Every structure is written in C-alpha cells, then in structure tokens.
C-alpha cells in the first residue's frame, strides 16, 4: 500500500465514527407552543433546550446533548429547542430566567432542570432522568 492510500485510509478511519455520530444525532424539533402541548400530553419523556444563538454555553451543551440523546436508550425521548430571544411566552410559562437551560419532562410534568452548565457528566445525569 502506498503512502497516499494509507493516509486516506487512516483519515477515513478517524472521520467515519465522528460522521456517524452526527448523522444519527437526535434531531431537535423547533418549539411551537401548540406542538409542545401535544408532545407533553402524550406523557412520554421530553427534553427541552432553551438556547440563544449567541450563547457560548448553549453551543457547548448542544454536542453533549446530541451525543447522549443519540443513544438507543433515548429512542423514545422527544427533543425540543426553545429560542431564548424569540419564545418569550415559553420563558414566562415555565419560569426560565436564562438561556442554556435544559428541562426534562416526564408524564407531562417537569422532573429535572439544569441551567448554565457545561460539565458533560452533569448534563448526562440530567438527561438520564428522562429514561429512569
């Protein structure tokens, strides 16, 4: 095998697992009040991420959340993204004071909340309440 082929093969071996993770990452549904009410009424687990496009903490949380929620045990978990700058009624209804808030619902009720946290272990622990 020549050097060029070896380099391409090595690069592919490194890149494919990362690409597969992104391809199977849990897709977040954009928030709409009527849709959230319907999702919560099913009683199934729901993870809400209140984010802002300009928020560095939100950007750090997202890949951790996508990685965790891509796990097969999270298959039945709905994921919703709420825009902190646009979705003001949600913020009022659920008493959200800051962007980078993660809220977990189960049985239509809030069971966990985490704000302004980037520690992957803490985020994973919070998300795990959706399936416990």
Secondary structure, 3 states (H helix, E strand, C coil): CCHHHHHHHHHHHHHHHHHHHHHCCCCCEECCHHHHHHHHHCCCCEEEEEECCCCHHHHHHHHHHHHHHCCHHHCCCEEEEEECCCCHHHHHHCCCCCCCEEEEEECCEEEEEEECCCCHHHHHHHHHCCCC
